[in-house]
Amino acid sequence: MRILGVIPARYASSRFPAKPLADIGGKSMIQRVYEQASKCKSLLEVVVATDHQEIADEVASFGGKFVMTREDHQSGTDRCYEAYENLNQHFDYVVNIQGDEPFINPKQIIELIQLLDGATPLATLAKKIDQEDDLMSPNVVKVIFDKNQKALYFSRSPIPYNRTAAKNNWTGNHDYFKHIGIYAYRTDVLDKITKLKVSSLENAESLEQLRWLQNGYSIKVNETSYHSIGIDTPEDLEKVKDFY
């Protein structure tokens, strides 16, 4: 099976402009993501999809491969699809690897790829929540899925609501999962979902994956035990530097 890894990396960001170029221990963030993704040998190829020449130059400087894409994409999914089209090669699946997780574990990518059998249209990961603060935070996306590992819903609210749990002890009474934002798309499905209109559920929660669910596409979910560290702000970068 031919699987392409794409790292969307846009330059503009309201909270952290030029984030992919931020220095982490002597390497740019985009280099660290690229190197981690490249350790996954199940990916036939890894490319950075960017909209800015400075990022492209940085990728070229460490010997990585990049694809130039438009500036006006609304999501990483759209940028992944343009990168796939621009490569003009056949792949069975595209894996969207977040460009702001410099310590992503290659084993997470493998766990995602384990779901890809040609029939699976879309796939992602989830990790068990063990902190009550994470469960209640609207910045941590939660997911519930059925016995066949198909997502039922994603939400910024704690789902399911636990009416019998004591206050501040929900995680002790039920298994809750946070969504890990890495996706795999079957390429024919990727073509179709980028043409869908924004849905009402997506508008309400500001989560693009709800557009896919609302339009009848199933999303397979694999559970991971690996922790990932995302960087959204300069403050997050300082914490990551301490971690590094």
C-alpha positions in Angstrom: 0.0 0.0 0.0 1.3 3.4 -1.0 1.0 5.9 1.8 2.1 9.6 1.7 2.9 11.6 4.8 2.1 15.3 4.5 3.1 17.9 7.1 1.0 21.1 6.5 3.0 24.2 7.5 1.6 27.6 7.0 3.5 30.8 7.8 0.7 33.0 9.0 -0.8 32.4 12.5 -2.7 34.8 14.6 -1.2 33.3 17.8 2.2 32.4 16.6 3.4 33.8 13.2 6.2 31.8 11.5 5.7 29.0 14.0 7.3 26.2 11.8 10.6 28.2 11.9 10.8 28.4 15.6 14.0 27.1 17.1 13.9 24.1 19.4 17.2 22.9 20.6 19.1 24.1 17.6 16.6 22.8 15.0 13.5 24.4 13.5 10.2 23.0 14.6 9.4 21.8 11.0 12.8 20.0 10.8 12.0 18.1 14.1 8.5 17.1 12.8 9.9 16.0 9.5 12.7 13.9 11.0 10.2 12.2 13.4 7.8 11.5 10.6 10.6 10.1 8.4 11.4 7.5 11.0 8.1 5.8 10.1 9.1 3.4 7.3 5.5 2.7 6.5 5.3 6.1 4.8 6.6 5.8 1.2 7.3 9.5 1.1 7.1 12.5 3.5 6.6 16.1 2.2 6.0 19.5 3.8 3.0 21.4 2.3 3.7 25.1 2.8 2.5 28.4 1.5 5.7 30.4 2.2 9.1 30.5 0.6 11.0 30.8 4.0 9.6 27.6 5.1 10.3 25.9 1.8 13.9 27.2 2.0 14.3 25.8 5.6 13.0 22.4 4.5 15.4 22.4 1.5 18.3 23.3 3.9 18.0 20.1 5.8 17.4 18.0 2.7 13.6 17.6 3.1 11.0 17.6 0.4 8.4 20.3 0.1 5.4 21.2 -2.0 4.2 24.8 -2.5 0.5 25.3 -1.8 -2.0 28.2 -1.8 -2.2 30.7 1.1 -6.0 30.6 1.4 -6.6 27.1 2.6 -9.0 26.9 5.5 -7.6 23.7 7.0 -4.7 21.3 6.9 -6.9 18.8 5.1 -7.3 21.1 2.2 -3.6 21.8 2.1 -2.8 18.1 2.2 -5.1 17.5 -0.8 -3.4 20.2 -2.9 0.0 18.8 -2.0 -1.1 15.3 -3.1 -2.5 16.7 -6.4 0.7 18.7 -7.0 2.9 15.6 -6.6 1.0 14.0 -9.5 1.7 10.5 -8.1 -0.7 7.7 -7.0 -1.0 7.0 -3.3 -3.7 4.9 -1.6 -3.7 7.1 1.6 -2.5 10.5 2.7 -1.5 10.9 6.4 -1.8 14.4 7.8 0.9 14.9 10.3 0.6 18.1 12.5 3.4 20.5 11.8 3.3 21.8 15.4 4.2 18.6 17.2 8.0 18.3 17.1 8.1 15.3 19.3 5.5 13.1 17.6 6.3 9.5 18.2 6.7 7.5 14.9 4.8 4.7 16.6 1.7 6.9 16.7 1.9 7.0 12.9 2.2 3.3 12.8 -0.8 2.9 15.1 -2.8 5.0 12.6 -1.6 3.1 9.6 -2.7 -0.2 11.3 -6.3 0.9 10.5 -5.7 1.3 6.8 -6.9 -1.7 4.9 -8.2 -0.1 1.7 -11.8 -0.1 3.0 -11.2 2.4 5.8 -12.1 5.8 4.4 -10.7 8.0 7.3 -8.8 7.3 10.4 -7.4 9.0 13.5 -6.2 8.4 17.0 -7.4 8.9 20.6 -5.8 8.7 24.0 -7.4 8.0 27.3 -7.9 11.0 29.5 -6.6 10.8 33.1 -6.8 14.4 34.1 -10.1 16.0 35.0 -8.9 19.4 33.8 -8.4 18.0 30.3 -11.9 16.4 30.3 -13.5 19.7 31.2 -11.4 22.0 28.9 -13.0 23.1 25.6 -9.5 23.2 24.2 -9.1 19.4 24.5 -11.3 17.7 21.9 -13.1 14.5 23.1 -14.2 11.6 21.0 -16.5 8.6 21.6 -16.4 5.5 19.4 -18.3 2.2 19.0 -17.1 -1.3 19.5 -15.9 -1.4 15.9 -13.7 1.6 16.5 -15.8 3.9 14.5 -16.2 7.5 15.8 -19.7 8.4 17.0 -19.0 12.1 17.8 -16.2 14.6 18.6 -16.9 17.4 21.0 -15.2 20.2 23.0 -17.6 19.2 25.9 -17.1 16.1 28.0 -18.8 13.2 26.3 -20.6 11.2 27.4 -22.2 13.3 30.2 -21.9 11.3 33.4 -25.0 12.1 35.5 -24.1 9.7 38.3 -20.4 10.6 38.9 -19.4 12.7 41.8 -18.2 16.2 41.0 -14.6 16.2 39.8 -14.4 12.5 39.6 -15.8 11.7 36.1 -12.6 10.0 34.9 -12.8 7.6 37.8 -16.3 6.4 36.7 -15.9 6.2 33.0 -13.2 5.9 30.3 -12.9 9.2 28.4 -10.8 9.8 25.3 -9.2 12.9 23.8 -8.7 13.2 20.1 -5.2 13.2 18.8 -5.2 15.4 15.7 -3.5 13.1 13.2 -5.6 11.9 10.2 -5.3 9.3 7.4 -7.5 9.8 4.3 -8.1 7.4 1.5 -7.2 9.5 -1.5 -10.5 9.2 -3.3 -12.3 10.2 0.0 -9.9 13.1 0.5 -10.9 14.4 -2.9 -14.6 14.3 -1.9 -14.4 15.7 1.6 -12.5 18.8 0.5 -15.5 19.6 -1.7 -18.1 19.4 1.1 -19.7 22.6 2.5 -19.2 23.6 6.1 -21.8 21.7 8.2 -23.9 22.9 11.1 -22.2 20.7 13.6 -18.8 21.9 12.4 -20.0 25.5 12.9 -21.2 24.8 16.4 -18.0 23.0 17.6 -15.4 24.4 15.2 -14.2 20.9 14.4 -13.9 20.0 10.7 -14.2 16.2 11.3 -17.8 16.8 12.2 -18.4 17.8 8.6 -17.3 14.4 7.5 -19.4 12.6 10.0 -22.5 14.7 9.3 -22.1 13.8 5.6 -22.0 10.1 6.3 -18.3 9.3 6.2 -17.1 7.0 8.9 -13.9 7.7 10.9 -11.9 4.7 12.3 -10.3 5.4 15.7 -7.3 3.6 17.2 -6.2 4.1 20.8 -2.7 5.3 21.5 -0.8 5.5 24.8 1.7 7.9 23.5 1.6 11.5 24.7 2.0 14.3 22.1 3.0 17.9 22.7 1.4 20.5 20.5 2.7 24.1 20.2 0.1 26.8 19.6 1.7 29.8 21.3 5.1 31.2 22.2 4.3 30.2 25.8 3.9 26.6 24.6 7.3 26.8 22.9 8.9 27.8 26.2 7.4 24.8 27.9 8.7 22.5 25.1 12.2 23.9 25.5 12.2 22.9 29.1 10.9 19.5 28.1 13.6 19.1 25.4 
